[in-house]
Amino acid sequence: MAETCGGRFGKVMSVHLGGRTGDGLALAEAAPMLCAGTTVFNAVVGHDVRPTDRVAVVGIGGLGHIALQILAAWGCRVTAISTSTDKADDVRRFGAHALRTSWEVPQAEGRFDFVLDTVGADLPWDDYVAAALRPRANSAWSASPPAPSPSAR
């Protein structure tokens, strides 16, 4: 049965899974890894991110906090990028090695092998992609910005 609940997709289907999540882990606790974790992990593997890479995660919300944990566990040197330093304790707890504000990104010229955008906003892409990435580096959008990405223009 579908019910309207707003958000990006507007409807949610109620389904019973045929698998188990494991002892002591309720499905509600596993849900973020099943959804956000799959989204982030697919971007990491699909862009050949290596454990030695320096990566930036733009946005420390639902996808972003999962991305920090996955990339840190993957062995990457992880920098969180947020609009403020208010989340400094959180990003370090999630495994980030550094936190930069979005205004500091232009000074990170050529620093990252991979930039993962997890926010659905139109950002200053020249700063995030052109300036911050190393030559022959990759970027991925896990959230849909309102304007087309630079690669789609």
C-alpha positions, 0 to 999 in steps of 0.5 A: 500500500502506498501513502503520500509523504512528501519529499523527493519521491512523494510516495513510500511503499510499505514492504516486508523484506525477505532477509534479516538484519542480524541479531540486535539490529532493528530494521529501523536502525539498518535503514540508513545503511540500506538506503544512504549507505548503498547510494554512497558506496555505489559512488565510491566503488563506481569512481574507483576511490582507493584507500590512499585517496584524499576525498572531500564530502560536501554536505554533512547531512543524511548522506554526508554523515554516512559518506564520512564513515564509509570513506574513513573506514575505506582508508581514505584521508577524508575532509568534510565540507560544510557551511559552518564549523558547528559540526566539527565534533560530529565530523570527527566522530564520523571519521573525518580528518579535517573540516573546511567551510565552503568558503575555504574550498577555493584555497584547497586547490588541487588537494582532492582525488575525489569530491562527493557532493551529498547536498541537493543545492546549486553550489559554486561548482567551479570551486568544488570541482575545478579548483579543489580536484587534482588533475585526472580526479573524479567527482560524483553527485549523490544528491540532485541539484536544482541546476544541471551539473557542470558535466551535463552542461 
